[in-house]
Amino acid sequence: MTSHCRWSMASKIIVSGPAEGNFRSVLEKIAKLHSKNSFSLAIILGDFFAGPDTSSGDINADVSALIHGRIEIPLPIYFTVGKQPLPSSVIEKLEKSDDELSRDRQRKHPKDFVL
């Protein structure tokens, strides 16, 4: 009797705390770490976007850059909604793109949002 053994590679996952609107710098740090470590995916917990009371012109410009694909996303990045609501422009983009903000990626879990 021949036995076949299957080995699977462990996935490298990077997890971050809330970006709270400063997602551009969080994404840059993730990209830098990813270039050295080849992560399979990233998960950002807590608020990804700033709340309506703390949004500034720079943050709104970053949201626009993100939804128009002008921010590099080097790997699948999943995030959930924290305490702050999503910006209306993000909601519109998610509704039109099957819950994906930036790149066409295949979703594995329908309640996750992916960059």
Biopython code that builds the backbone (N, CA, C, O; Angstrom):
import numpy as np
from Bio.PDB.StructureBuilder import StructureBuilder

atoms = [
    (1, "MET", "N", (0.843, -1.174, 0.000)),
    (1, "MET", "CA", (0.000, 0.000, 0.000)),
    (1, "MET", "C", (0.889, 1.237, 0.000)),
    (1, "MET", "O", (1.766, 1.397, 0.849)),
    (2, "THR", "N", (0.645, 2.083, -0.948)),
    (2, "THR", "CA", (1.432, 3.303, -1.075)),
    (2, "THR", "C", (0.706, 4.440, -0.368)),
    (2, "THR", "O", (-0.493, 4.652, -0.549)),
    (3, "SER", "N", (1.443, 5.134, 0.413)),
    (3, "SER", "CA", (0.850, 6.268, 1.102)),
    (3, "SER", "C", (1.335, 7.554, 0.449)),
    (3, "SER", "O", (2.524, 7.724, 0.177)),
    (4, "HIS", "N", (0.405, 8.441, 0.209)),
    (4, "HIS", "CA", (0.733, 9.743, -0.376)),
    (4, "HIS", "C", (0.556, 10.805, 0.695)),
    (4, "HIS", "O", (-0.494, 10.924, 1.327)),
    (5, "CYS", "N", (1.573, 11.533, 0.864)),
    (5, "CYS", "CA", (1.546, 12.579, 1.887)),
    (5, "CYS", "C", (1.483, 13.930, 1.192)),
    (5, "CYS", "O", (2.277, 14.207, 0.292)),
    (6, "ARG", "N", (0.571, 14.745, 1.593)),
    (6, "ARG", "CA", (0.458, 16.081, 1.027)),
    (6, "ARG", "C", (0.981, 17.096, 2.032)),
    (6, "ARG", "O", (0.590, 17.102, 3.199)),
    (7, "TRP", "N", (1.847, 17.926, 1.565)),
    (7, "TRP", "CA", (2.366, 18.999, 2.402)),
    (7, "TRP", "C", (1.828, 20.305, 1.865)),
    (7, "TRP", "O", (1.821, 20.537, 0.656)),
    (8, "SER", "N", (1.397, 21.117, 2.729)),
    (8, "SER", "CA", (0.949, 22.434, 2.281)),
    (8, "SER", "C", (1.841, 23.498, 2.908)),
    (8, "SER", "O", (2.316, 23.361, 4.035)),
    (9, "MET", "N", (2.045, 24.526, 2.165)),
    (9, "MET", "CA", (2.860, 25.632, 2.650)),
    (9, "MET", "C", (2.010, 26.503, 3.578)),
    (9, "MET", "O", (0.836, 26.756, 3.308)),
    (10, "ALA", "N", (2.594, 26.936, 4.626)),
    (10, "ALA", "CA", (1.902, 27.849, 5.530)),
    (10, "ALA", "C", (1.817, 29.225, 4.869)),
    (10, "ALA", "O", (2.747, 29.661, 4.190)),
    (11, "SER", "N", (0.718, 29.880, 5.075)),
    (11, "SER", "CA", (0.538, 31.221, 4.530)),
    (11, "SER", "C", (1.080, 32.248, 5.505)),
    (11, "SER", "O", (0.906, 32.128, 6.718)),
    (12, "LYS", "N", (1.730, 33.247, 4.966)),
    (12, "LYS", "CA", (2.190, 34.370, 5.783)),
    (12, "LYS", "C", (1.121, 35.451, 5.716)),
    (12, "LYS", "O", (0.742, 35.902, 4.635)),
    (13, "ILE", "N", (0.650, 35.852, 6.861)),
    (13, "ILE", "CA", (-0.394, 36.865, 6.941)),
    (13, "ILE", "C", (0.097, 37.981, 7.848)),
    (13, "ILE", "O", (0.627, 37.730, 8.930)),
    (14, "ILE", "N", (-0.084, 39.201, 7.399)),
    (14, "ILE", "CA", (0.256, 40.348, 8.234)),
    (14, "ILE", "C", (-1.051, 40.969, 8.724)),
    (14, "ILE", "O", (-1.996, 41.140, 7.953)),
    (15, "VAL", "N", (-1.091, 41.303, 10.004)),
    (15, "VAL", "CA", (-2.283, 41.881, 10.615)),
    (15, "VAL", "C", (-1.909, 43.239, 11.191)),
    (15, "VAL", "O", (-0.881, 43.397, 11.849)),
    (16, "SER", "N", (-2.771, 44.215, 10.926)),
    (16, "SER", "CA", (-2.539, 45.574, 11.408)),
    (16, "SER", "C", (-3.728, 46.027, 12.250)),
    (16, "SER", "O", (-4.849, 45.553, 12.070)),
    (17, "GLY", "N", (-3.470, 46.929, 13.146)),
    (17, "GLY", "CA", (-4.542, 47.570, 13.896)),
    (17, "GLY", "C", (-5.214, 48.627, 13.032)),
    (17, "GLY", "O", (-4.933, 48.710, 11.836)),
    (18, "PRO", "N", (-6.077, 49.419, 13.599)),
    (18, "PRO", "CA", (-6.842, 50.397, 12.831)),
    (18, "PRO", "C", (-5.965, 51.457, 12.156)),
    (18, "PRO", "O", (-4.994, 51.944, 12.735)),
    (19, "ALA", "N", (-6.327, 51.793, 10.940)),
    (19, "ALA", "CA", (-5.629, 52.855, 10.212)),
    (19, "ALA", "C", (-6.205, 54.221, 10.575)),
    (19, "ALA", "O", (-5.500, 55.229, 10.521)),
    (20, "GLU", "N", (-7.474, 54.256, 10.941)),
    (20, "GLU", "CA", (-8.163, 55.478, 11.349)),
    (20, "GLU", "C", (-7.966, 56.627, 10.366)),
    (20, "GLU", "O", (-7.732, 57.769, 10.760)),
    (21, "GLY", "N", (-8.067, 56.298, 9.074)),
    (21, "GLY", "CA", (-7.944, 57.316, 8.047)),
    (21, "GLY", "C", (-6.544, 57.500, 7.513)),
    (21, "GLY", "O", (-6.372, 58.062, 6.431)),
    (22, "ASN", "N", (-5.542, 57.047, 8.234)),
    (22, "ASN", "CA", (-4.156, 57.158, 7.790)),
    (22, "ASN", "C", (-3.755, 55.904, 7.017)),
    (22, "ASN", "O", (-2.655, 55.378, 7.186)),
    (23, "PHE", "N", (-4.668, 55.436, 6.165)),
    (23, "PHE", "CA", (-4.438, 54.164, 5.493)),
    (23, "PHE", "C", (-3.310, 54.217, 4.473)),
    (23, "PHE", "O", (-2.683, 53.195, 4.197)),
    (24, "ARG", "N", (-3.043, 55.390, 3.909)),
    (24, "ARG", "CA", (-1.950, 55.468, 2.933)),
    (24, "ARG", "C", (-0.628, 55.056, 3.587)),
    (24, "ARG", "O", (0.134, 54.280, 3.009)),
    (25, "SER", "N", (-0.356, 55.566, 4.777)),
    (25, "SER", "CA", (0.906, 55.202, 5.445)),
    (25, "SER", "C", (0.879, 53.738, 5.884)),
    (25, "SER", "O", (1.912, 53.072, 5.829)),
    (26, "VAL", "N", (-0.261, 53.223, 6.314)),
    (26, "VAL", "CA", (-0.366, 51.813, 6.688)),
    (26, "VAL", "C", (-0.120, 50.936, 5.458)),
    (26, "VAL", "O", (0.604, 49.943, 5.537)),
    (27, "LEU", "N", (-0.720, 51.300, 4.326)),
    (27, "LEU", "CA", (-0.527, 50.519, 3.096)),
    (27, "LEU", "C", (0.922, 50.577, 2.619)),
    (27, "LEU", "O", (1.446, 49.586, 2.111)),
    (28, "GLU", "N", (1.568, 51.728, 2.778)),
    (28, "GLU", "CA", (2.989, 51.842, 2.404)),
    (28, "GLU", "C", (3.854, 50.933, 3.277)),
    (28, "GLU", "O", (4.771, 50.280, 2.779)),
    (29, "LYS", "N", (3.564, 50.892, 4.582)),
    (29, "LYS", "CA", (4.318, 50.014, 5.484)),
    (29, "LYS", "C", (4.087, 48.545, 5.145)),
    (29, "LYS", "O", (5.022, 47.745, 5.138)),
    (30, "ILE", "N", (2.839, 48.204, 4.864)),
    (30, "ILE", "CA", (2.530, 46.822, 4.481)),
    (30, "ILE", "C", (3.260, 46.467, 3.191)),
    (30, "ILE", "O", (3.817, 45.374, 3.085)),
    (31, "ALA", "N", (3.269, 47.368, 2.209)),
    (31, "ALA", "CA", (3.955, 47.108, 0.936)),
    (31, "ALA", "C", (5.451, 46.892, 1.156)),
    (31, "ALA", "O", (6.051, 46.003, 0.553)),
    (32, "LYS", "N", (6.044, 47.706, 2.017)),
    (32, "LYS", "CA", (7.475, 47.576, 2.303)),
    (32, "LYS", "C", (7.773, 46.231, 2.976)),
    (32, "LYS", "O", (8.725, 45.546, 2.604)),
    (33, "LEU", "N", (6.973, 45.865, 3.944)),
    (33, "LEU", "CA", (7.156, 44.576, 4.622)),
    (33, "LEU", "C", (6.887, 43.410, 3.665)),
    (33, "LEU", "O", (7.572, 42.389, 3.706)),
    (34, "HIS", "N", (5.888, 43.579, 2.811)),
    (34, "HIS", "CA", (5.547, 42.528, 1.844)),
    (34, "HIS", "C", (6.697, 42.281, 0.863)),
    (34, "HIS", "O", (6.944, 41.138, 0.477)),
    (35, "SER", "N", (7.389, 43.327, 0.464)),
    (35, "SER", "CA", (8.496, 43.171, -0.484)),
    (35, "SER", "C", (9.623, 42.316, 0.097)),
    (35, "SER", "O", (10.381, 41.697, -0.649)),
    (36, "LYS", "N", (9.732, 42.282, 1.409)),
    (36, "LYS", "CA", (10.784, 41.499, 2.067)),
    (36, "LYS", "C", (10.297, 40.137, 2.563)),
    (36, "LYS", "O", (11.101, 39.232, 2.788)),
    (37, "ASN", "N", (8.977, 39.993, 2.734)),
    (37, "ASN", "CA", (8.445, 38.788, 3.369)),
    (37, "ASN", "C", (7.452, 37.991, 2.533)),
    (37, "ASN", "O", (7.107, 36.871, 2.909)),
    (38, "SER", "N", (6.991, 38.521, 1.432)),
    (38, "SER", "CA", (6.035, 37.834, 0.547)),
    (38, "SER", "C", (4.818, 37.294, 1.302)),
    (38, "SER", "O", (4.596, 36.084, 1.354)),
    (39, "PHE", "N", (4.048, 38.189, 1.873)),
    (39, "PHE", "CA", (2.832, 37.796, 2.578)),
    (39, "PHE", "C", (1.779, 37.315, 1.594)),
    (39, "PHE", "O", (1.752, 37.744, 0.440)),
    (40, "SER", "N", (0.917, 36.427, 2.053)),
    (40, "SER", "CA", (-0.195, 35.958, 1.231)),
    (40, "SER", "C", (-1.332, 36.971, 1.220)),
    (40, "SER", "O", (-2.006, 37.152, 0.206)),
    (41, "LEU", "N", (-1.538, 37.625, 2.353)),
    (41, "LEU", "CA", (-2.590, 38.628, 2.470)),
    (41, "LEU", "C", (-2.356, 39.448, 3.719)),
    (41, "LEU", "O", (-1.530, 39.114, 4.568)),
    (42, "ALA", "N", (-3.103, 40.528, 3.806)),
    (42, "ALA", "CA", (-3.055, 41.389, 4.986)),
    (42, "ALA", "C", (-4.470, 41.581, 5.509)),
    (42, "ALA", "O", (-5.437, 41.571, 4.747)),
    (43, "ILE", "N", (-4.576, 41.754, 6.811)),
    (43, "ILE", "CA", (-5.859, 42.030, 7.445)),
    (43, "ILE", "C", (-5.681, 43.293, 8.276)),
    (43, "ILE", "O", (-4.751, 43.397, 9.076)),
    (44, "ILE", "N", (-6.576, 44.244, 8.081)),
    (44, "ILE", "CA", (-6.548, 45.473, 8.870)),
    (44, "ILE", "C", (-7.793, 45.473, 9.738)),
    (44, "ILE", "O", (-8.917, 45.487, 9.236)),
    (45, "LEU", "N", (-7.578, 45.458, 11.047)),
    (45, "LEU", "CA", (-8.673, 45.389, 12.015)),
    (45, "LEU", "C", (-9.036, 46.782, 12.499)),
    (45, "LEU", "O", (-8.169, 47.649, 12.608)),
    (46, "GLY", "N", (-10.291, 46.999, 12.786)),
    (46, "GLY", "CA", (-10.742, 48.290, 13.293)),
    (46, "GLY", "C", (-11.051, 49.246, 12.155)),
    (46, "GLY", "O", (-11.242, 48.831, 11.011)),
    (47, "ASP", "N", (-11.097, 50.511, 12.477)),
    (47, "ASP", "CA", (-11.460, 51.523, 11.475)),
    (47, "ASP", "C", (-10.359, 51.711, 10.451)),
    (47, "ASP", "O", (-9.225, 52.043, 10.796)),
    (48, "PHE", "N", (-10.697, 51.500, 9.204)),
    (48, "PHE", "CA", (-9.766, 51.722, 8.100)),
    (48, "PHE", "C", (-9.829, 53.187, 7.680)),
    (48, "PHE", "O", (-8.800, 53.820, 7.443)),
    (49, "PHE", "N", (-11.032, 53.712, 7.592)),
    (49, "PHE", "CA", (-11.242, 55.100, 7.187)),
    (49, "PHE", "C", (-11.483, 55.976, 8.414)),
    (49, "PHE", "O", (-11.873, 55.486, 9.474)),
    (50, "ALA", "N", (-11.247, 57.269, 8.255)),
    (50, "ALA", "CA", (-11.505, 58.228, 9.330)),
    (50, "ALA", "C", (-13.000, 58.458, 9.449)),
    (50, "ALA", "O", (-13.753, 58.276, 8.493)),
    (51, "GLY", "N", (-13.410, 58.858, 10.630)),
    (51, "GLY", "CA", (-14.811, 59.209, 10.827)),
    (51, "GLY", "C", (-15.126, 60.539, 10.184)),
    (51, "GLY", "O", (-14.218, 61.312, 9.875)),
    (52, "PRO", "N", (-16.398, 60.816, 9.978)),
    (52, "PRO", "CA", (-16.784, 62.072, 9.320)),
    (52, "PRO", "C", (-16.309, 63.316, 10.053)),
    (52, "PRO", "O", (-16.077, 64.348, 9.423)),
    (53, "ASP", "N", (-16.157, 63.238, 11.382)),
    (53, "ASP", "CA", (-15.713, 64.407, 12.167)),
    (53, "ASP", "C", (-14.221, 64.663, 12.044)),
    (53, "ASP", "O", (-13.758, 65.774, 12.302)),
    (54, "THR", "N", (-13.463, 63.641, 11.653)),
    (54, "THR", "CA", (-12.009, 63.790, 11.594)),
    (54, "THR", "C", (-11.462, 63.801, 10.171)),
    (54, "THR", "O", (-10.252, 63.902, 9.973)),
    (55, "SER", "N", (-12.337, 63.698, 9.188)),
    (55, "SER", "CA", (-11.868, 63.698, 7.796)),
    (55, "SER", "C", (-11.314, 65.064, 7.427)),
    (55, "SER", "O", (-11.904, 66.097, 7.742)),
    (56, "SER", "N", (-10.165, 65.051, 6.750)),
    (56, "SER", "CA", (-9.553, 66.292, 6.279)),
    (56, "SER", "C", (-9.443, 66.238, 4.764)),
    (56, "SER", "O", (-9.772, 65.225, 4.148)),
    (57, "GLY", "N", (-8.987, 67.312, 4.174)),
    (57, "GLY", "CA", (-8.794, 67.347, 2.727)),
    (57, "GLY", "C", (-7.816, 66.284, 2.252)),
    (57, "GLY", "O", (-8.025, 65.653, 1.215)),
    (58, "ASP", "N", (-6.732, 66.087, 3.027)),
    (58, "ASP", "CA", (-5.744, 65.069, 2.655)),
    (58, "ASP", "C", (-6.338, 63.673, 2.711)),
    (58, "ASP", "O", (-6.100, 62.858, 1.821)),
    (59, "ILE", "N", (-7.112, 63.394, 3.755)),
    (59, "ILE", "CA", (-7.733, 62.074, 3.896)),
    (59, "ILE", "C", (-8.739, 61.843, 2.779)),
    (59, "ILE", "O", (-8.795, 60.751, 2.215)),
    (60, "ASN", "N", (-9.534, 62.858, 2.451)),
    (60, "ASN", "CA", (-10.496, 62.722, 1.353)),
    (60, "ASN", "C", (-9.786, 62.509, 0.023)),
    (60, "ASN", "O", (-10.269, 61.753, -0.820)),
    (61, "ALA", "N", (-8.656, 63.158, -0.175)),
    (61, "ALA", "CA", (-7.871, 62.950, -1.399)),
    (61, "ALA", "C", (-7.320, 61.525, -1.437)),
    (61, "ALA", "O", (-7.267, 60.910, -2.503)),
    (62, "ASP", "N", (-6.912, 60.999, -0.289)),
    (62, "ASP", "CA", (-6.421, 59.621, -0.227)),
    (62, "ASP", "C", (-7.538, 58.627, -0.537)),
    (62, "ASP", "O", (-7.307, 57.632, -1.224)),
    (63, "VAL", "N", (-8.744, 58.887, -0.036)),
    (63, "VAL", "CA", (-9.887, 58.011, -0.336)),
    (63, "VAL", "C", (-10.133, 58.000, -1.839)),
    (63, "VAL", "O", (-10.335, 56.939, -2.430)),
    (64, "SER", "N", (-10.116, 59.163, -2.451)),
    (64, "SER", "CA", (-10.316, 59.262, -3.895)),
    (64, "SER", "C", (-9.217, 58.517, -4.659)),
    (64, "SER", "O", (-9.501, 57.791, -5.612)),
    (65, "ALA", "N", (-7.971, 58.700, -4.237)),
    (65, "ALA", "CA", (-6.851, 57.998, -4.883)),
    (65, "ALA", "C", (-7.009, 56.491, -4.751)),
    (65, "ALA", "O", (-6.720, 55.751, -5.692)),
    (66, "LEU", "N", (-7.465, 56.033, -3.591)),
    (66, "LEU", "CA", (-7.643, 54.601, -3.358)),
    (66, "LEU", "C", (-8.721, 54.020, -4.269)),
    (66, "LEU", "O", (-8.496, 52.998, -4.918)),
    (67, "ILE", "N", (-9.868, 54.648, -4.323)),
    (67, "ILE", "CA", (-10.962, 54.071, -5.108)),
    (67, "ILE", "C", (-10.747, 54.220, -6.615)),
    (67, "ILE", "O", (-11.407, 53.550, -7.408)),
    (68, "HIS", "N", (-9.830, 55.093, -7.004)),
    (68, "HIS", "CA", (-9.516, 55.240, -8.431)),
    (68, "HIS", "C", (-8.238, 54.507, -8.829)),
    (68, "HIS", "O", (-7.728, 54.689, -9.934)),
    (69, "GLY", "N", (-7.725, 53.677, -7.919)),
    (69, "GLY", "CA", (-6.583, 52.825, -8.243)),
    (69, "GLY", "C", (-5.241, 53.525, -8.311)),
    (69, "GLY", "O", (-4.323, 53.026, -8.962)),
    (70, "ARG", "N", (-5.103, 54.672, -7.652)),
    (70, "ARG", "CA", (-3.845, 55.410, -7.693)),
    (70, "ARG", "C", (-2.949, 55.136, -6.481)),
    (70, "ARG", "O", (-1.919, 55.787, -6.307)),
    (71, "ILE", "N", (-3.343, 54.177, -5.650)),
    (71, "ILE", "CA", (-2.509, 53.741, -4.536)),
    (71, "ILE", "C", (-2.188, 52.276, -4.778)),
    (71, "ILE", "O", (-3.079, 51.459, -5.010)),
    (72, "GLU", "N", (-0.900, 51.956, -4.720)),
    (72, "GLU", "CA", (-0.472, 50.581, -4.997)),
    (72, "GLU", "C", (-0.934, 49.645, -3.890)),
    (72, "GLU", "O", (-0.738, 49.904, -2.703)),
    (73, "ILE", "N", (-1.553, 48.553, -4.315)),
    (73, "ILE", "CA", (-1.984, 47.503, -3.392)),
    (73, "ILE", "C", (-1.276, 46.232, -3.846)),
    (73, "ILE", "O", (-1.722, 45.599, -4.803)),
    (74, "PRO", "N", (-0.184, 45.840, -3.188)),
    (74, "PRO", "CA", (0.642, 44.743, -3.680)),
    (74, "PRO", "C", (0.150, 43.333, -3.339)),
    (74, "PRO", "O", (0.700, 42.351, -3.838)),
    (75, "LEU", "N", (-0.876, 43.227, -2.496)),
    (75, "LEU", "CA", (-1.394, 41.919, -2.108)),
    (75, "LEU", "C", (-2.842, 42.099, -1.666)),
    (75, "LEU", "O", (-3.266, 43.227, -1.416)),
    (76, "PRO", "N", (-3.604, 41.023, -1.565)),
    (76, "PRO", "CA", (-4.985, 41.170, -1.084)),
    (76, "PRO", "C", (-4.985, 41.703, 0.350)),
    (76, "PRO", "O", (-4.275, 41.194, 1.217)),
    (77, "ILE", "N", (-5.784, 42.722, 0.576)),
    (77, "ILE", "CA", (-5.885, 43.313, 1.907)),
    (77, "ILE", "C", (-7.356, 43.337, 2.289)),
    (77, "ILE", "O", (-8.177, 43.945, 1.602)),
    (78, "TYR", "N", (-7.675, 42.679, 3.378)),
    (78, "TYR", "CA", (-9.044, 42.608, 3.861)),
    (78, "TYR", "C", (-9.214, 43.554, 5.035)),
    (78, "TYR", "O", (-8.323, 43.702, 5.871)),
    (79, "PHE", "N", (-10.384, 44.197, 5.081)),
    (79, "PHE", "CA", (-10.700, 45.034, 6.229)),
    (79, "PHE", "C", (-12.183, 44.929, 6.511)),
    (79, "PHE", "O", (-12.971, 44.571, 5.636)),
    (80, "THR", "N", (-12.552, 45.241, 7.728)),
    (80, "THR", "CA", (-13.957, 45.247, 8.109)),
    (80, "THR", "C", (-14.319, 46.645, 8.579)),
    (80, "THR", "O", (-13.445, 47.486, 8.785)),
    (81, "VAL", "N", (-15.582, 46.882, 8.744)),
    (81, "VAL", "CA", (-16.049, 48.169, 9.225)),
    (81, "VAL", "C", (-15.897, 48.198, 10.738)),
    (81, "VAL", "O", (-16.348, 47.292, 11.438)),
    (82, "GLY", "N", (-15.257, 49.250, 11.231)),
    (82, "GLY", "CA", (-15.100, 49.420, 12.675)),
    (82, "GLY", "C", (-16.249, 50.248, 13.220)),
    (82, "GLY", "O", (-17.409, 50.009, 12.886)),
    (83, "LYS", "N", (-15.928, 51.218, 14.056)),
    (83, "LYS", "CA", (-16.953, 52.074, 14.655)),
    (83, "LYS", "C", (-17.411, 53.174, 13.713)),
    (83, "LYS", "O", (-18.547, 53.640, 13.799)),
    (84, "GLN", "N", (-16.530, 53.588, 12.815)),
    (84, "GLN", "CA", (-16.843, 54.685, 11.898)),
    (84, "GLN", "C", (-17.507, 54.150, 10.630)),
    (84, "GLN", "O", (-17.126, 53.091, 10.131)),
    (85, "PRO", "N", (-18.486, 54.866, 10.114)),
    (85, "PRO", "CA", (-19.116, 54.431, 8.864)),
    (85, "PRO", "C", (-18.158, 54.624, 7.686)),
    (85, "PRO", "O", (-17.236, 55.437, 7.748)),
    (86, "LEU", "N", (-18.389, 53.872, 6.626)),
    (86, "LEU", "CA", (-17.584, 54.042, 5.416)),
    (86, "LEU", "C", (-17.950, 55.363, 4.746)),
    (86, "LEU", "O", (-19.108, 55.777, 4.796)),
    (87, "PRO", "N", (-16.980, 56.032, 4.119)),
    (87, "PRO", "CA", (-17.304, 57.238, 3.348)),
    (87, "PRO", "C", (-18.272, 56.891, 2.216)),
    (87, "PRO", "O", (-18.226, 55.790, 1.668)),
    (88, "SER", "N", (-19.141, 57.830, 1.871)),
    (88, "SER", "CA", (-20.158, 57.570, 0.846)),
    (88, "SER", "C", (-19.532, 57.177, -0.489)),
    (88, "SER", "O", (-20.086, 56.341, -1.203)),
    (89, "SER", "N", (-18.388, 57.765, -0.840)),
    (89, "SER", "CA", (-17.734, 57.401, -2.113)),
    (89, "SER", "C", (-17.247, 55.955, -2.094)),
    (89, "SER", "O", (-17.222, 55.291, -3.130)),
    (90, "VAL", "N", (-16.865, 55.474, -0.927)),
    (90, "VAL", "CA", (-16.427, 54.084, -0.784)),
    (90, "VAL", "C", (-17.623, 53.153, -0.914)),
    (90, "VAL", "O", (-17.542, 52.120, -1.579)),
    (91, "ILE", "N", (-18.729, 53.515, -0.280)),
    (91, "ILE", "CA", (-19.936, 52.696, -0.374)),
    (91, "ILE", "C", (-20.372, 52.570, -1.831)),
    (91, "ILE", "O", (-20.702, 51.476, -2.289)),
    (92, "GLU", "N", (-20.373, 53.681, -2.557)),
    (92, "GLU", "CA", (-20.758, 53.652, -3.979)),
    (92, "GLU", "C", (-19.840, 52.732, -4.780)),
    (92, "GLU", "O", (-20.312, 51.947, -5.602)),
    (93, "LYS", "N", (-18.540, 52.825, -4.544)),
    (93, "LYS", "CA", (-17.575, 51.984, -5.258)),
    (93, "LYS", "C", (-17.791, 50.513, -4.923)),
    (93, "LYS", "O", (-17.764, 49.666, -5.816)),
    (94, "LEU", "N", (-18.004, 50.200, -3.649)),
    (94, "LEU", "CA", (-18.208, 48.818, -3.232)),
    (94, "LEU", "C", (-19.481, 48.234, -3.848)),
    (94, "LEU", "O", (-19.505, 47.069, -4.244)),
    (95, "GLU", "N", (-20.533, 49.044, -3.927)),
    (95, "GLU", "CA", (-21.784, 48.565, -4.513)),
    (95, "GLU", "C", (-21.632, 48.258, -6.002)),
    (95, "GLU", "O", (-22.281, 47.351, -6.523)),
    (96, "LYS", "N", (-20.778, 49.010, -6.679)),
    (96, "LYS", "CA", (-20.586, 48.826, -8.123)),
    (96, "LYS", "C", (-19.545, 47.766, -8.458)),
    (96, "LYS", "O", (-19.489, 47.298, -9.595)),
    (97, "SER", "N", (-18.724, 47.383, -7.494)),
    (97, "SER", "CA", (-17.594, 46.513, -7.821)),
    (97, "SER", "C", (-17.555, 45.219, -7.010)),
    (97, "SER", "O", (-16.483, 44.643, -6.821)),
    (98, "ASP", "N", (-18.689, 44.763, -6.536)),
    (98, "ASP", "CA", (-18.745, 43.484, -5.836)),
    (98, "ASP", "C", (-17.830, 43.462, -4.616)),
    (98, "ASP", "O", (-17.112, 42.488, -4.391)),
    (99, "ASP", "N", (-17.857, 44.533, -3.832)),
    (99, "ASP", "CA", (-17.110, 44.659, -2.577)),
    (99, "ASP", "C", (-15.602, 44.710, -2.736)),
    (99, "ASP", "O", (-14.876, 44.292, -1.834)),
    (100, "GLU", "N", (-15.117, 45.209, -3.857)),
    (100, "GLU", "CA", (-13.681, 45.395, -4.053)),
    (100, "GLU", "C", (-13.420, 46.859, -4.361)),
    (100, "GLU", "O", (-14.065, 47.443, -5.232)),
    (101, "LEU", "N", (-12.474, 47.448, -3.646)),
    (101, "LEU", "CA", (-12.197, 48.867, -3.823)),
    (101, "LEU", "C", (-11.214, 49.172, -4.932)),
    (101, "LEU", "O", (-11.422, 50.121, -5.687)),
    (102, "SER", "N", (-10.156, 48.404, -5.053)),
    (102, "SER", "CA", (-9.071, 48.827, -5.912)),
    (102, "SER", "C", (-8.777, 47.913, -7.080)),
    (102, "SER", "O", (-8.662, 48.381, -8.213)),
    (103, "ARG", "N", (-8.653, 46.648, -6.838)),
    (103, "ARG", "CA", (-8.250, 45.732, -7.889)),
    (103, "ARG", "C", (-9.294, 44.637, -8.035)),
    (103, "ARG", "O", (-10.066, 44.371, -7.114)),
    (104, "ASP", "N", (-9.306, 44.015, -9.184)),
    (104, "ASP", "CA", (-10.198, 42.884, -9.377)),
    (104, "ASP", "C", (-9.576, 41.658, -8.745)),
    (104, "ASP", "O", (-8.613, 41.099, -9.272)),
    (105, "ARG", "N", (-10.103, 41.254, -7.658)),
    (105, "ARG", "CA", (-9.631, 40.062, -6.959)),
    (105, "ARG", "C", (-10.851, 39.197, -6.668)),
    (105, "ARG", "O", (-11.959, 39.704, -6.499)),
    (106, "GLN", "N", (-10.639, 37.914, -6.614)),
    (106, "GLN", "CA", (-11.735, 37.010, -6.316)),
    (106, "GLN", "C", (-11.953, 36.966, -4.812)),
    (106, "GLN", "O", (-11.032, 36.664, -4.053)),
    (107, "ARG", "N", (-13.160, 37.266, -4.388)),
    (107, "ARG", "CA", (-13.473, 37.233, -2.959)),
    (107, "ARG", "C", (-13.768, 35.815, -2.526)),
    (107, "ARG", "O", (-14.410, 35.050, -3.247)),
    (108, "LYS", "N", (-13.300, 35.476, -1.358)),
    (108, "LYS", "CA", (-13.587, 34.158, -0.810)),
    (108, "LYS", "C", (-14.684, 34.226, 0.245)),
    (108, "LYS", "O", (-15.362, 33.231, 0.501)),
    (109, "HIS", "N", (-14.858, 35.381, 0.851)),
    (109, "HIS", "CA", (-15.860, 35.522, 1.892)),
    (109, "HIS", "C", (-16.706, 36.747, 1.553)),
    (109, "HIS", "O", (-16.186, 37.863, 1.540)),
    (110, "PRO", "N", (-17.988, 36.564, 1.282)),
    (110, "PRO", "CA", (-18.813, 37.653, 0.773)),
    (110, "PRO", "C", (-19.024, 38.838, 1.713)),
    (110, "PRO", "O", (-19.474, 39.887, 1.252)),
    (111, "LYS", "N", (-18.723, 38.724, 3.002)),
    (111, "LYS", "CA", (-18.921, 39.851, 3.902)),
    (111, "LYS", "C", (-17.642, 40.642, 4.147)),
    (111, "LYS", "O", (-17.653, 41.624, 4.889)),
    (112, "ASP", "N", (-16.556, 40.228, 3.537)),
    (112, "ASP", "CA", (-15.282, 40.948, 3.667)),
    (112, "ASP", "C", (-15.174, 41.990, 2.562)),
    (112, "ASP", "O", (-15.729, 41.822, 1.476)),
    (113, "PHE", "N", (-14.465, 43.049, 2.848)),
    (113, "PHE", "CA", (-14.126, 44.012, 1.817)),
    (113, "PHE", "C", (-12.659, 43.807, 1.498)),
    (113, "PHE", "O", (-11.859, 43.540, 2.394)),
    (114, "VAL", "N", (-12.303, 43.926, 0.248)),
    (114, "VAL", "CA", (-10.913, 43.706, -0.134)),
    (114, "VAL", "C", (-10.441, 44.867, -0.963)),
    (114, "VAL", "O", (-11.198, 45.440, -1.746)),
    (115, "LEU", "N", (-9.177, 45.213, -0.786)),
    (115, "LEU", "CA", (-8.557, 46.270, -1.580)),
    (115, "LEU", "C", (-7.913, 45.660, -2.777)),
    (115, "LEU", "O", (-7.325, 46.372, -3.592)),
]
sb = StructureBuilder()
sb.init_structure("model")
sb.init_model(0)
sb.init_chain("A")
sb.init_seg("    ")
for serial, (resi, resn, name, xyz) in enumerate(atoms, 1):
    if name == "N":
        sb.init_residue(resn, " ", resi, " ")
    sb.init_atom(name, np.array(xyz, "f"), 0.0, 1.0, " ", f" {name:<3s}", serial, name[0])
structure = sb.get_structure()
